Amino acid sequence: MKKTFAVLFLFSAGALPAQTTPESMRLVLAQPLQASAVTDSQLRRYVVRKVPALVRPARAAEWTAEAQRLRKKVLDEVVFHGWPHEWVEAPTRFEDLGYLPAGKGYRLRRLRYEIVPGFQSTALLYEPETLRGRVPAILNVNGHETEGKAMEYIQKRCINQARQGILALNLEWIGMGELAQEENLHWYAAHLDLAGANGLGVFYLAMRRGLDYLWQHPAVDRGRIGITGLSGGGWQTIVLSALDERILAALPDAGYLSARSFGGAELIGDNEQSATDLNAIADYAQFTAMRAPRPTLLIYNEEDSCCFRAPRMKPFLFDPVRPFFELFGKADQLGWYENTDPGDHNYQLDNRMHSYRFFARAFGLRAPEEESPAGADIKSIPELTVGLPKDNLTLPGIARKLASRITRPPLPEPGSAREAWAREQRAKLAQVVRYHPVTVEGAWPMANTYGKGLKTIGYRFDFNNGLSATGAWLETVAESGPQANLHAPWTIILNDAGKKAAGTEVSDGVNRGEQVLAVDPILIGDGATPQYSYPVFDRMLASLGERSLGLEATQLVAIARWIGKTSGQPKGRLEANGPRTQTTALVAAALEPEMFSEIVVRQGMRSLRHLLDAPVDYRKVPEPFCLDLYREFDLDGLALLAAPARTTQIGVARRVYPASTARLPGFSRRPRAL
């Protein structure tokens, strides 16, 4: 055991007065009870067990049928979950804004298009200088580059595609280039989840609109459409080409990984890549297999400076998928290339040349021997700016628009109708937060103190689902002995910043003669994973069908049952400080109202709507951004379900964790490989 654990709560018999102070409690509560590396390991094992297995069928026809089933399920239950049908099925609306000056062998057209009502994006179409009949087309989708569609390597690739006789459509990506507003950064997709529409939907519609444009273009040969991109563009490539069979050839350059990789060094946290419930239905290995038998080349980089290093990806994405292409007698249609020049996160010359050869083979064209020089044709960001409406929506703006459509039926009158309503609402809440009760398998005393009228025990709580939480139990000790306070009332205290910040509430409870348990559930306090600047495990859990909000509520209820049994008092108080623990506490009390006599909330929110209106930064308050939560419930409704427990709110922060105005450069928004 590490020394920091061994010395926990080392206060001498005279160190603590009988009447505690917040300062003295903070000294006790500040000591960690579990290392973040332990939590990290537990969560990795927990999520990897939930990854769907990739099972090779006996015949090609079986996989064809299964792939169609998966496509429909992913689109219906994940991608378009909660999205208005009229938005999803709206006709493609591209506005042609004319040509820009271009170099030899190609023409350059500016386009603007609608993703959903009120939210537009831009694109560039690189055309062969001379169009004869129908020609192949490539959808070029981009990654996390601030320059967006103006990136030099993207321009060079599109220019060369056009000079090779291919229509090249280059889409701006949400959060980048002309869409680089703060509220379009990808963690704001969580606001869409909260409002009841899976955040993945807007990203999917953005790229599908581009495919629709090419499909309808009179010069495009519909049998020869391809897609390619780096990083987030690689993710877009595999998702769209797996789910939409109109795409013949696909070349993702990095950009995605199998969720089974989470068991090792790899993690990814972007909201669209780890979209809620996506990998619970199909892992990215299944997405890759859905490409069979269409031409597919996977490019990964040997020493990728961002993530997705080739040796770590091949065992999960190529080796197990190749047999699916073999089912169709098309093993040669799945290619693998490991880039070593320069070997970092790139779509530079070596990777571009491989792309030209790949698409030439797929389209029946002559492959170029070298890249056509395009350096003199590279344009600046202002030169390639198409222009967007000043009132163009952002991701939270779309979420607020969706939230305005929410209606809730009136509350039934007290009596049997109200009771039936409450049972129905609790069942719905359990489904929304994925509430699966757990039990405390072990409450391990990690350290303790005794003296000067105060007894403390630091616990690690192990649950039967393989996860854990920690808590510090504090109580006064009467002169008649340590058991005299056994049946005193108990209070569980939560704080968004962890138990180390709960000194005031703990001191107040102890001084009232209560048994106090300051708890850090998973992902908070001792249960946090501070090595990541992004709530990656919230995304991992959501992607695999779990909800961090539900997990924390289940832990809270299990600990409440434990302390009730241990103390001899089956019902106690619950205090929370901050919007994260406020939501967890109210959900737990709403689901298990018999456990609590009172819920006290400090510095919380009056409504979940605040998360949309501020807008609140998801990275700092991940739990409440639970898919469908605000569409189905608000905080006052949760408090009502917690009755007969009384809910009291003390202090409301005017702006709870508002959005940051800082832009993060390059790939720093994504967690790096360990």
Disulfide bonds with the S-S distance in Angstrom:
Cys306-Cys307 2.33
